[in-house]
Amino acid sequence: MMTSQSGLFDVAVIGGGVVGCAVARRFALDGARVLLLERASDILSGASKANSALLHTGFDAPPGSLELACMQAGYREYCEIRERMNLPLLETGAMVVAWSEADLARLDSIEAQARANGVDDVRLMEPAEVLAREPHLATSLRGALLVPGEHVIDPWSAPLAYLKQAVAHGAEVLCNAEVLSGRLDAGLWTLETPRGAVRARIVINCAGLFGDEVETRLLGRSDFIIMPRKGQFVVFDKAASALLTTILLPVPNERTKGVVLARTIFGNVLVGPTAEEQLDRTRADVRQEALRDLVAKAVAMVPGLADMPVTAIYAGLRPATEKKEYRVSAKPELRWITIGGIRSTGLTAALGIARHAASLHAGFDDAGFRPVNDPVWPHMPNLAEHGRRDWQADGHGEIVCHCELVTRREIEQALEGPLAAGDVGGLKRRTRAGMGRCQGFYCQARIAALTEGKFAEPLAVEKADD
């Protein structure tokens, strides 16, 4: 990913996660000249690389909160634009399942909160109806609340599409460009990065796990403290999808929404996340004890999962803060907007957060951009298991990754263009190569050959002894 890095930008977005990509898109469509700065070698390399990929209705969000407003605005906009961008939607619905009498007693209040939040299609279900819908569930359940509007989406194609649309309208992207320092002089920001200095009229901090550090470096202080929260996940083999169609949500507590069991857009079944506080902002190690606990919880809900192999395990970090709510604010006198503390709902809320950021900027004294009249709509390759894939089309070339049926054409296309994959992780997120049953054991050498010379850190392949 490269940029001309020339001239003066209207908006500099710090952070290439899902929120940063959505914000870049919104301001580009509004007519601003946008620069997105990402500290890693590819976008979506921080908190956004590991999430549960759910599209939330906001039924359980705090009533009247900014989080609720942004989630519901983001949900609506995703549904409005997804077909034009070829972004998938797996319509599953969700059930908040009560596994104890204490849980059952709380379903009424969760239903009332959902209706207060404008989610009116929820309804309570008796155990027999729940089991009729999901016959593989454990019969020990006490009841459930059905939330029909909760669905599953592709967690990476969506933000990539947002940024592609931004780039199509003049936005530029600079990776390996951690913001080290900056200064505001005569209403203009100069930001220093390892790739050189850039200038912008407005800075929008979408730095996620490093949001408070960016605030401190550039403003001298931060109004929030990032407290990384690790979430571990277990991914069951694709055969497990025959055991479940509906997202299973737990009755939440004050600290966490709890462990979710759901299908993925890629045909697997996922359980997680855990919620573990830690200080490290970059490493999210997996712990066998926690993973065994996740598998046990999944099997307790769907006993048939006991016979299903695990395809993958992974962990991610969420940019939690000392408060539960989003940490969003504007400082017009400093030409600055903060978007911090965006946790598990960020994928759904991103488009809504971007619109909110634009509304905050409308209060600045130079808020006059000329919106794009006829936007370009990038068409994303489909990776969803329930849609038509590239391997089913003519001329795709060899199948490189047989577990996920990834074609050579898909890999080559992901390595081209202004938003080409910047590292192996970026290639995986764009194609799913190496993310299947064998986790790259059989295709790693071929992927290394196809990506030779493309990445600063090439894919390492162990050679067998002679």
C-alpha positions in Angstrom: 0.0 0.0 0.0 1.5 3.3 -1.0 0.5 7.0 -1.1 1.9 10.0 -2.9 2.1 11.5 0.6 2.0 14.9 -1.1 0.4 18.2 -0.3 -2.2 18.9 2.4 -5.0 16.5 3.4 -8.3 17.6 4.7 -8.5 14.7 7.1 -5.8 12.3 8.5 -7.4 9.2 10.0 -5.0 7.4 12.4 -5.7 3.6 12.5 -6.6 1.2 9.8 -9.1 -1.0 11.7 -12.7 -1.4 10.8 -13.7 2.0 12.3 -10.8 3.8 10.6 -11.7 2.3 7.2 -15.4 3.3 7.7 -14.4 6.8 8.7 -12.1 7.2 5.7 -14.9 6.1 3.5 -17.4 8.5 4.9 -15.2 11.6 4.7 -14.0 10.6 1.2 -17.7 10.3 0.1 -18.3 13.7 1.7 -15.7 15.2 -0.6 -12.7 15.4 1.7 -9.1 14.6 0.7 -8.4 11.8 3.2 -5.2 10.1 4.3 -5.3 6.9 6.4 -2.2 6.1 8.5 -1.7 2.6 9.8 1.2 1.5 12.0 1.3 -2.1 10.7 2.1 -3.4 7.3 -1.5 -4.0 6.4 -4.9 -2.7 7.5 -7.1 -4.7 10.0 -3.9 -5.9 11.8 -5.0 -4.9 15.3 -8.2 -5.5 17.2 -10.1 -5.8 13.9 -8.3 -9.0 12.9 -10.1 -11.1 15.5 -13.8 -10.7 16.1 -17.0 -12.7 16.2 -18.3 -11.3 12.9 -21.8 -10.7 14.1 -24.2 -8.0 12.7 -26.0 -6.7 15.8 -29.4 -5.1 16.1 -28.5 -3.3 19.4 -31.3 -5.1 21.3 -29.1 -5.3 24.4 -27.2 -2.0 24.1 -27.5 0.7 26.8 -30.8 2.6 26.0 -30.2 6.0 24.6 -26.4 5.5 24.2 -24.2 6.5 21.4 -23.3 2.9 21.0 -26.9 2.0 20.3 -27.4 4.8 17.8 -24.2 4.0 15.9 -25.0 0.2 15.9 -28.4 0.7 14.5 -27.3 3.3 11.9 -24.4 1.0 10.9 -26.7 -2.0 10.6 -29.1 -0.1 8.3 -26.3 1.3 6.1 -24.6 -2.1 5.8 -27.9 -3.6 4.6 -28.4 -0.7 2.2 -25.0 -1.0 0.5 -23.9 -4.6 0.8 -25.4 -5.9 -2.4 -23.7 -3.1 -4.4 -20.4 -4.1 -2.9 -21.1 -7.9 -3.0 -20.8 -8.2 0.8 -22.4 -11.3 2.2 -25.1 -11.7 4.9 -25.9 -15.0 6.5 -29.4 -14.6 7.9 -29.4 -16.7 11.0 -31.3 -14.8 13.7 -30.2 -15.2 17.3 -31.5 -16.7 20.5 -30.6 -15.5 24.0 -30.8 -18.9 25.7 -31.5 -19.4 29.4 -29.7 -22.4 30.8 -30.8 -21.8 34.4 -33.8 -20.6 36.3 -31.8 -17.4 37.2 -31.2 -16.8 33.4 -34.8 -17.5 32.6 -35.9 -14.9 35.2 -33.9 -12.2 33.3 -35.3 -12.8 29.9 -38.3 -10.6 30.5 -36.1 -7.6 31.3 -33.9 -8.3 28.2 -37.1 -8.4 26.1 -38.2 -5.1 27.6 -34.8 -3.5 26.9 -34.9 -4.7 23.3 -38.3 -3.1 22.7 -37.2 0.1 24.4 -34.3 0.1 21.9 -36.7 -0.2 19.0 -36.1 -3.9 18.3 -39.8 -4.9 18.3 -39.6 -8.3 16.6 -38.1 -10.1 19.6 -40.2 -12.7 21.4 -39.9 -15.3 24.2 -39.8 -19.0 23.3 -40.7 -22.0 25.3 -38.2 -24.9 25.4 -40.2 -27.0 23.0 -40.2 -24.2 20.4 -36.4 -23.6 20.9 -35.7 -27.3 20.3 -38.0 -27.4 17.3 -35.9 -24.6 15.8 -32.5 -26.1 16.9 -33.0 -29.8 17.6 -29.3 -30.4 18.4 -29.3 -28.2 21.5 -29.1 -29.7 25.0 -32.5 -30.4 26.4 -31.6 -28.8 29.7 -32.4 -25.3 28.3 -35.1 -23.3 30.1 -36.2 -21.0 27.3 -35.0 -18.3 25.0 -35.6 -14.9 23.6 -35.6 -14.9 19.8 -33.9 -11.9 18.1 -34.6 -12.4 14.4 -32.4 -9.5 13.1 -29.0 -10.7 14.4 -26.9 -12.1 11.6 -23.4 -13.2 10.5 -21.2 -11.2 8.1 -17.7 -11.3 6.7 -15.5 -9.5 9.3 -12.8 -8.5 6.8 -14.3 -8.0 3.4 -16.6 -5.3 4.7 -13.9 -2.9 6.1 -11.7 -3.6 3.1 -14.7 -2.6 0.8 -15.1 0.6 2.8 -11.5 1.6 2.3 -11.5 0.6 -1.4 -14.4 2.9 -1.9 -12.6 5.7 -0.1 -9.5 5.1 -2.3 -11.7 5.1 -5.4 -12.6 8.7 -4.4 -9.1 9.9 -3.8 -8.2 8.7 -0.3 -4.6 7.6 0.2 -3.3 4.9 2.6 0.1 4.8 4.3 1.1 1.7 6.1 4.1 1.1 8.4 3.4 4.7 9.4 3.0 4.8 13.2 2.3 8.4 14.3 5.3 9.2 16.5 4.6 12.9 17.2 2.8 15.9 15.8 2.1 19.6 16.2 -0.7 21.9 15.5 0.4 25.2 14.0 -1.9 27.9 12.5 -4.7 25.4 12.2 -2.7 22.7 10.4 -1.4 19.4 11.8 2.0 18.1 11.0 2.3 14.4 11.9 5.6 12.7 12.0 5.8 9.0 10.9 8.7 6.6 9.9 7.5 7.2 6.3 7.9 11.0 6.7 5.8 14.0 7.7 2.2 14.5 6.6 0.0 17.5 6.9 -3.7 17.7 7.5 -6.4 20.1 8.6 -8.2 17.6 10.8 -7.0 14.5 12.7 -9.4 11.7 13.6 -8.0 9.2 16.2 -9.2 5.7 15.4 -6.1 4.0 16.8 -7.9 1.3 18.7 -5.6 -0.4 21.2 -3.2 2.6 21.0 -5.8 5.3 21.0 -4.8 6.7 24.4 -1.1 6.7 23.5 -1.8 8.6 20.3 -3.8 11.2 22.4 -0.9 11.6 24.8 1.7 11.9 22.1 -0.2 14.5 20.1 -2.3 16.3 22.7 -0.3 15.9 25.8 -2.9 13.9 27.7 -5.7 11.4 27.1 -9.2 11.4 28.6 -9.3 7.6 28.6 -7.1 4.6 29.3 -7.0 1.6 27.1 -7.3 -1.6 29.2 -6.7 -4.5 26.6 -9.2 -7.3 27.0 -8.2 -10.6 25.4 -10.8 -12.8 23.8 -10.0 -16.4 22.8 -12.0 -18.3 20.2 -12.3 -21.9 19.0 -13.4 -22.7 15.5 -15.0 -26.1 14.8 -14.8 -27.9 11.5 -17.2 -27.1 8.7 -19.1 -30.3 9.4 -20.3 -28.7 12.7 -22.5 -26.2 10.8 -25.0 -29.0 10.3 -25.7 -28.9 14.1 -26.6 -25.2 14.3 -28.3 -22.5 12.3 -29.1 -19.8 14.9 -26.6 -17.6 16.8 -26.7 -18.7 20.5 -26.2 -15.8 22.9 -25.8 -16.1 26.6 -27.7 -14.1 29.2 -25.1 -11.3 29.8 -23.6 -10.1 33.1 -22.2 -6.7 34.1 -18.7 -7.4 32.8 -19.2 -9.3 29.6 -21.8 -10.4 27.1 -20.4 -13.9 27.6 -19.6 -16.7 25.2 -21.3 -16.9 21.9 -21.8 -20.0 19.7 -22.5 -19.2 16.0 -21.9 -20.3 12.5 -19.3 -18.3 10.5 -19.8 -16.8 7.1 -17.0 -19.3 6.0 -19.0 -22.4 7.0 -17.5 -23.2 10.4 -18.9 -22.9 13.9 -17.2 -20.5 16.3 -17.4 -20.3 20.1 -16.0 -17.4 22.2 -14.8 -15.0 23.2 -13.3 -15.2 26.7 -12.8 -11.9 28.5 -9.3 -11.6 30.1 -7.7 -8.4 31.2 -4.0 -8.0 30.3 -1.4 -5.2 29.9 0.2 -6.2 26.6 -1.4 -4.4 23.6 0.2 -6.5 20.9 0.3 -10.1 21.9 -2.8 -12.2 22.3 -1.6 -15.7 23.2 -3.9 -18.6 23.4 -4.1 -20.6 26.7 -5.0 -24.3 26.5 -7.0 -24.2 29.7 -9.3 -21.4 28.4 -9.7 -23.1 25.1 -10.7 -26.4 26.8 -13.2 -24.4 28.8 -14.7 -22.9 25.6 -15.0 -26.3 24.0 -16.7 -27.6 27.1 -19.2 -24.7 27.1 -19.9 -25.3 23.4 -20.5 -29.0 24.0 -22.8 -28.3 26.9 -24.9 -26.2 24.6 -24.7 -28.5 21.5 -23.6 -32.0 22.6 -22.9 -33.1 19.1 -19.9 -30.8 19.0 -18.1 -33.3 21.2 -17.4 -35.4 18.1 -16.3 -32.4 15.9 -12.7 -31.6 15.3 -11.4 -28.2 16.0 -10.1 -26.4 12.9 -8.5 -23.4 14.5 -7.9 -21.5 17.7 -7.1 -17.8 17.9 -7.2 -14.8 20.2 -7.7 -11.1 19.8 -7.5 -8.0 21.9 -10.4 -5.5 22.3 -9.6 -1.8 23.1 -11.7 -1.7 26.3 -11.3 1.3 28.6 -12.0 2.1 32.2 -15.6 2.8 31.2 -18.0 0.6 29.2 -19.3 3.3 26.8 -17.7 4.5 23.6 -15.1 7.3 24.2 -16.0 9.6 21.3 -15.4 13.4 21.5 -14.6 16.4 19.3 -12.1 19.2 20.1 -12.8 21.8 17.4 -10.2 24.2 18.8 -7.6 21.4 18.3 -8.9 20.2 15.0 -9.3 16.8 16.5 -11.9 14.0 16.8 -11.4 11.0 19.1 -13.0 7.7 18.5 -11.9 5.4 21.3 -13.1 2.5 23.4 -14.9 0.7 20.5 -15.1 -2.8 21.6 -17.1 -5.9 20.4 -19.8 -3.9 18.6 -17.4 -2.0 16.4 -17.9 -4.1 13.3 -21.7 -3.4 13.3 -21.3 0.2 14.4 -18.5 1.3 12.2 -20.6 2.9 9.5 -22.7 4.6 12.1 -19.6 5.8 14.0 -18.3 7.2 10.7 -21.5 9.2 10.2 -21.3 10.4 13.8 -17.8 11.6 13.2 -18.9 13.5 10.1 -21.7 15.2 12.2 -19.1 16.2 14.8 -16.9 17.7 12.1 -19.9 19.7 10.9 -19.5 21.8 14.0 -15.9 22.8 12.9 -15.4 26.1 11.2 -14.3 24.6 7.9 -16.8 21.9 7.5 -17.7 22.6 3.8 -16.8 19.7 1.5 -18.5 18.9 -1.8 -20.1 15.4 -1.5 -19.6 12.8 -4.2 -22.7 12.7 -6.5 -22.2 9.3 -8.1 -20.1 7.0 -5.9 -18.0 4.2 -7.3 -19.1 0.9 -5.7 -16.2 -1.7 -5.5 -17.3 -5.3 -6.1 -15.7 -7.6 -3.5 -14.8 -11.2 -4.1 -17.2 -13.5 -2.3 -15.6 -15.7 0.5 -18.9 -16.8 2.0 -19.6 -20.5 2.0 -23.3 -20.0 1.0 -22.5 -17.9 -2.0 -20.8 -18.6 -5.4 -17.0 -18.8 -5.0 -14.3 -18.1 -7.5 -13.4 -21.8 -7.7 -16.9 -22.3 -9.3 -16.1 -19.9 -12.1 -14.2 -20.5 -15.3 -10.5 -19.6 -15.7 -9.6 -19.5 -12.0 -6.3 -21.4 -12.4 -5.1 -23.9 -9.9 -6.7 -24.5 -6.5 -3.9 -23.3 -4.1 -5.6 -23.9 -0.7 -7.7 -27.0 -0.9 -9.2 -26.7 2.6 -10.8 -23.4 1.7 -10.9 -23.8 -2.1 -8.8 -20.7 -2.7 -7.8 -20.2 -6.3 -4.6 -18.8 -7.7 -6.6 -16.0 -9.3 -7.9 -14.9 -5.9 -4.4 -14.8 -4.5 -3.0 -12.9 -7.4 -5.8 -10.4 -7.3 -5.2 -9.9 -3.6 -1.6 -9.1 -4.3 -2.4 -6.3 -6.8 -3.9 -2.8 -6.7 -3.7 0.1 -4.3 -4.9 -2.0 -1.3 -2.9 -5.1 -2.0 -2.2 -7.4 0.9 0.8 -6.0 2.9 1.7 -9.2 4.7 0.7 -12.9 5.0 -2.1 -12.1 7.5 -3.5 -9.6 5.1 -3.5 -12.2 2.3 -5.3 -14.7 4.6 -8.0 -12.1 5.4 -8.5 -11.3 1.7 -8.6 -14.9 0.5 -8.7 -17.4 3.5 -5.7 -19.2 2.1 -4.1 -21.2 4.8 -7.0 -20.8 7.3 -8.7 -24.2 6.8 -8.4 -27.6 8.3 -4.7 -28.0 7.8 -3.9 -24.4 8.7 -1.6 -24.0 5.8 0.4 -27.3 6.3 -0.1 -28.3 2.6 -0.4 -25.0 0.8 2.2 -22.9 2.7 5.0 -23.6 0.3 2.9 -22.7 -2.7 1.7 -19.5 -1.1 5.3 -18.6 -0.3 6.2 -19.1 -3.9 3.3 -17.0 -5.2 4.1 -14.2 -2.7 7.8 -14.1 -3.2 9.1 -10.5 -3.3 5.7 -9.1 -2.3 6.1 -8.8 1.5 8.8 -7.2 3.6 8.7 -10.3 5.8 8.3 -13.3 3.4 6.4 -16.4 4.4 8.8 -18.8 6.0 8.6 -22.4 4.9 10.4 -25.2 6.8 12.4 -27.4 4.5 12.6 -31.1 5.1 16.0 -32.6 5.9 17.8 -34.2 3.0 
